[in-house]
Amino acid sequence: LRNKLGVQARYDRLSPVGLYNTVDRVRQSTIREDRVREASVGLYGENTVQWLPWLRSVAGVRYDAYRFNVASSIAGNSGTAQDHVVSPKLSLILGPWSKWEFFVNYGKGFHSNDARGTTQTRLPDGTPSTPVTPLVPTKGQELGARTEWLPGLQSSLALWRLDVASELLFVGDAGETQPSRASRRHGIEWNNHYVAAPWLLFDLDLAASRSRYTQNDPAGNFIPGSIDKVASFGVTVTDRGPWSGALQLRYFGPRPLIEDNSVRSASTTLAYARLAYQLDRRTRLSLDVFNLFNKQASDIDYYYASRLPGEAQDGVGDRHFHPVEPRSARLTLSYAF
């Protein structure tokens, strides 16, 4: 029998969070500007019991309380909001048998909405708006297995489902948050960590999921921006004298950009590399290279109407994206006391 109790607190001060009209990256006017203060405290308890040599349980409960304080440039949007939520969780673990272990998890959680939306009563264009719910409950389930049947290999396979009471969409040009319909996601994940030699490690993680709104709408039930396929592969080399290094490839599959799935983004594949040299027992020099192959891709995509000079007043529907950062390097010198 083992019990654990804990407390967690956090305070964020954001000044300012703004959206501006710009020309050639020079600010011309302010659409909205907010100063946000967000405080949270969490209390949690966990109980682990080894009922039998092959059966143990982990039960927990967590209480979270949030308080938001927003000072906005838009009249009527300043104010405070608060919310709290209780999240029970339970896990059952069976095994090990012949280096196999099976598990089932169930629990409730939440996601916190944009603090600005919790006090928002008016949009930048003057249209009335209803404040969003600060904390939105979620419910998750997982069934899976872990194994070390192959020497040096740690592998796990899990089926999961997540129900969200309300999705939250951000409308960039308007600077507003919009609560959306309830949703359900389910999928499969396969995670592998293989120690091929004392100095050589491989990691392979694959995930596939299906995301849909659970409340039907003629516009469609796909969730804009939800990724259905993710893959990651990594190689790590350590203790080759003073040298060490790593290489990682990450793949993000195409995703729907509007609810009927008629417009989708492209996939994104990025590479990262690190080379390090141990100068002495306490001093280390490392070089990190991000976007190793200088890939031109989207970090995130949206689809909505916008207007260029000469186009119709209502604008034209098209993809809008934030590009991934170009290839960059970071040199770090660290010293351990």
C-alpha positions in Angstrom: 0.0 0.0 0.0 1.4 3.4 -0.9 -0.3 6.8 -0.7 0.7 10.1 -2.2 -0.6 13.6 -1.5 0.3 16.8 -3.3 -0.4 20.4 -4.1 0.5 22.4 -7.2 0.2 26.1 -7.8 0.8 28.4 -10.8 0.5 32.0 -11.6 0.8 33.5 -15.2 1.1 37.2 -15.9 0.7 38.0 -19.6 1.1 41.7 -20.7 0.0 42.4 -23.3 -1.7 39.8 -25.5 -2.5 41.8 -28.6 -3.9 41.7 -32.1 -2.9 44.6 -34.4 -3.4 45.8 -38.0 0.0 46.0 -39.6 1.6 47.0 -42.9 5.0 45.6 -43.7 5.1 44.4 -40.1 4.6 47.9 -38.8 1.7 48.4 -36.4 -1.0 50.8 -37.7 -3.8 50.3 -35.2 -5.0 47.9 -32.4 -7.8 45.4 -33.0 -7.7 44.3 -29.4 -5.2 44.2 -26.5 -5.5 42.4 -23.2 -3.6 42.0 -20.0 -4.2 38.6 -18.5 -3.6 37.3 -15.0 -4.3 33.6 -14.5 -3.9 31.7 -11.2 -4.5 28.1 -10.4 -4.1 25.6 -7.6 -4.5 21.9 -7.6 -4.8 19.4 -4.8 -4.4 15.7 -5.5 -4.2 12.3 -3.8 -3.1 8.9 -5.1 -3.5 5.4 -3.7 -1.6 2.4 -5.0 -2.4 -1.1 -3.8 -0.6 -4.4 -4.7 -3.6 -6.7 -4.2 -1.9 -9.8 -5.6 1.5 -10.6 -7.1 -0.2 -10.1 -10.5 -2.7 -7.3 -9.7 -2.4 -3.8 -8.5 -4.6 -0.7 -8.7 -3.9 3.0 -8.8 -6.7 5.3 -7.7 -6.5 9.1 -7.6 -8.5 12.2 -7.4 -7.6 15.8 -8.2 -9.2 19.1 -7.4 -8.3 22.2 -9.6 -9.4 25.8 -9.1 -8.7 28.6 -11.6 -9.1 32.4 -11.4 -8.8 34.6 -14.5 -8.4 38.4 -14.4 -8.5 40.3 -17.8 -8.0 44.0 -18.5 -9.1 44.6 -22.1 -8.9 47.5 -24.5 -12.5 46.6 -25.6 -15.2 48.1 -23.3 -17.1 45.4 -21.5 -14.4 42.7 -21.8 -12.5 43.4 -18.6 -13.4 41.4 -15.5 -12.7 38.3 -13.5 -13.9 34.7 -13.8 -13.3 31.5 -11.8 -14.1 27.9 -12.0 -13.2 24.5 -10.4 -13.3 20.9 -11.3 -12.9 17.5 -9.7 -11.1 14.7 -11.7 -11.2 11.1 -10.4 -9.0 8.5 -12.0 -8.5 4.7 -11.8 -6.0 2.3 -13.3 -5.8 -1.5 -13.0 -2.5 -3.3 -13.9 -2.4 -7.1 -14.5 0.9 -9.0 -14.6 3.7 -9.3 -15.4 3.4 -12.7 -17.1 6.4 -13.7 -19.2 7.5 -10.1 -19.4 4.0 -8.9 -20.4 1.8 -6.5 -18.5 -1.8 -5.4 -19.3 -3.5 -2.2 -18.1 -6.8 -0.4 -18.2 -7.2 3.2 -17.3 -10.3 5.4 -16.8 -10.4 9.0 -15.7 -11.9 12.5 -15.9 -10.0 15.6 -16.7 -10.5 19.0 -18.3 -9.0 21.7 -20.6 -8.9 25.3 -19.7 -10.3 27.8 -22.2 -8.6 31.0 -23.3 -8.7 33.4 -20.4 -9.8 36.3 -22.6 -12.9 34.4 -23.6 -14.0 33.9 -20.0 -14.8 37.6 -19.6 -15.6 38.5 -23.2 -19.0 40.2 -23.8 -18.2 42.1 -27.0 -16.2 41.3 -30.1 -13.8 43.8 -31.7 -16.4 44.8 -34.2 -18.9 45.6 -31.5 -21.0 42.4 -31.8 -22.3 41.1 -28.5 -20.6 37.9 -27.3 -21.2 35.3 -24.5 -18.3 34.4 -22.2 -17.0 30.9 -22.6 -17.0 28.2 -19.8 -13.5 28.5 -18.1 -13.0 24.8 -17.6 -14.4 22.1 -19.9 -14.6 18.5 -18.6 -13.1 15.6 -20.5 -13.4 11.8 -20.0 -10.8 9.3 -21.1 -10.4 5.5 -21.4 -7.4 3.4 -22.3 -6.7 -0.3 -22.8 -3.3 -1.6 -23.5 -0.2 -3.8 -22.9 3.5 -3.4 -22.2 6.2 -5.9 -22.9 9.9 -6.5 -22.7 9.8 -9.9 -24.5 12.8 -8.9 -26.6 16.0 -8.1 -24.7 16.6 -4.4 -24.8 13.2 -3.5 -26.2 10.4 -1.8 -24.2 7.2 -1.7 -26.2 3.6 -0.7 -25.4 0.4 -0.7 -27.5 -2.7 1.1 -26.4 -6.3 1.7 -27.6 -7.8 4.9 -26.2 -10.9 7.2 -26.3 -11.3 10.8 -25.3 -14.7 12.6 -24.9 -14.6 16.4 -24.8 -17.6 18.4 -23.6 -16.8 21.3 -25.9 -14.1 22.1 -28.5 -12.7 25.6 -28.5 -11.9 27.4 -31.8 -9.8 30.5 -32.2 -10.7 33.0 -34.9 -7.4 34.7 -35.6 -8.6 37.7 -37.7 -11.3 38.6 -35.2 -9.2 37.9 -32.1 -12.0 35.9 -30.5 -12.5 32.4 -29.1 -15.6 30.4 -30.0 -16.8 27.4 -28.0 -17.9 24.6 -30.4 -19.6 21.3 -30.2 -18.8 18.3 -28.1 -16.4 15.8 -29.6 -15.0 12.3 -29.4 -11.6 11.0 -30.3 -10.3 7.4 -30.4 -7.2 5.8 -31.7 -4.2 3.6 -31.2 -0.6 4.3 -30.1 2.5 2.1 -30.4 5.6 3.2 -28.5 9.0 1.5 -28.7 12.3 2.1 -27.0 15.2 -0.2 -28.1 18.6 -0.3 -26.5 20.6 -1.9 -29.4 23.9 -1.5 -27.6 25.1 0.4 -24.4 25.8 3.4 -26.6 23.0 3.1 -29.2 19.3 3.7 -28.6 16.3 3.7 -31.1 12.9 5.2 -30.5 9.8 4.7 -32.7 6.4 6.0 -31.9 3.3 5.7 -34.1 -0.2 7.0 -33.5 -3.4 7.0 -35.5 -6.7 8.6 -34.4 -10.2 9.5 -35.5 -11.7 12.8 -34.3 -15.4 13.9 -34.9 -18.0 16.2 -33.4 -20.6 14.1 -31.6 -23.4 16.6 -32.3 -24.4 16.5 -36.0 -24.4 19.6 -38.1 -25.1 20.1 -41.8 -21.7 21.8 -42.1 -20.0 18.5 -41.2 -18.6 16.7 -38.2 -14.8 16.9 -38.8 -12.8 18.9 -36.3 -10.6 21.5 -38.1 -7.0 21.1 -37.3 -7.3 17.6 -35.7 -4.4 15.4 -36.8 -5.1 11.7 -37.6 -1.6 10.3 -38.1 1.7 11.1 -36.2 5.0 9.3 -36.3 8.4 9.9 -34.6 11.7 8.1 -35.1 14.9 8.8 -33.2 18.4 7.6 -32.9 20.6 8.5 -29.9 24.4 7.8 -29.6 26.0 8.2 -26.2 29.4 7.6 -24.6 31.5 7.4 -27.7 34.4 8.9 -25.8 33.6 12.6 -25.2 31.1 12.6 -28.2 27.4 12.0 -28.2 24.6 12.9 -30.6 21.0 12.4 -31.6 18.7 12.6 -34.7 14.9 12.8 -34.7 12.3 12.7 -37.5 8.7 13.8 -36.8 5.8 13.3 -39.2 2.4 15.0 -38.8 -0.2 13.8 -41.2 -2.8 15.9 -43.2 -5.7 17.3 -41.3 -9.1 18.7 -42.1 -9.4 22.5 -42.3 -13.2 22.8 -42.4 -16.0 20.7 -41.0 -16.9 18.8 -44.2 -13.3 17.7 -44.8 -13.4 19.1 -48.4 -10.2 21.1 -47.7 -7.2 19.5 -46.0 -3.7 20.6 -45.1 -0.6 19.0 -46.4 1.5 16.8 -44.2 4.6 18.0 -42.3 7.9 16.2 -41.8 10.7 17.8 -39.7 14.2 16.7 -38.6 16.3 17.7 -35.6 19.9 16.9 -34.8 22.2 17.4 -31.8 26.0 16.9 -31.5 27.6 17.3 -28.1 31.2 17.1 -26.8 32.1 16.6 -23.1 35.0 19.0 -22.5 35.6 17.7 -18.9 33.6 16.2 -16.1 31.6 19.4 -15.5 31.7 21.2 -18.9 29.7 20.3 -22.0 29.4 21.9 -25.5 26.4 21.0 -27.6 25.1 22.1 -31.0 21.4 21.8 -31.8 20.1 22.1 -35.4 16.3 22.6 -35.8 14.6 21.9 -39.1 17.7 20.2 -40.2 16.8 20.0 -43.9 15.3 23.5 -44.0 11.9 22.1 -44.9 9.3 24.6 -46.1 6.0 23.5 -44.5 3.2 24.7 -42.3 3.4 24.8 -38.6 -0.4 25.3 -38.5 -3.1 25.9 -41.2 -6.5 27.6 -41.2 -9.1 27.9 -43.9 -11.3 31.1 -44.0 -12.1 34.0 -46.2 -9.7 36.9 -46.6 -9.4 39.8 -49.0 -6.4 41.0 -51.0 -6.3 44.3 -52.9 -8.6 44.1 -55.9 -10.7 41.1 -54.6 -14.4 41.2 -53.8 -15.6 42.8 -50.7 -16.6 39.5 -49.1 -13.1 38.0 -49.7 -12.0 34.6 -51.0 -11.9 31.4 -49.0 -8.3 30.0 -48.9 -5.7 28.4 -46.8 -3.8 30.6 -44.3 -0.8 29.2 -42.5 2.0 29.9 -40.1 5.3 28.5 -41.6 7.7 26.4 -39.6 10.8 28.2 -38.5 13.6 27.9 -41.1 16.8 26.0 -40.3 18.4 27.4 -37.1 21.2 26.4 -34.8 21.8 26.8 -31.1 25.2 26.5 -29.5 25.2 25.8 -25.7 28.0 25.7 -23.2 26.9 24.2 -19.9 28.7 23.8 -16.6 27.5 21.6 -13.7 28.4 22.8 -10.2 
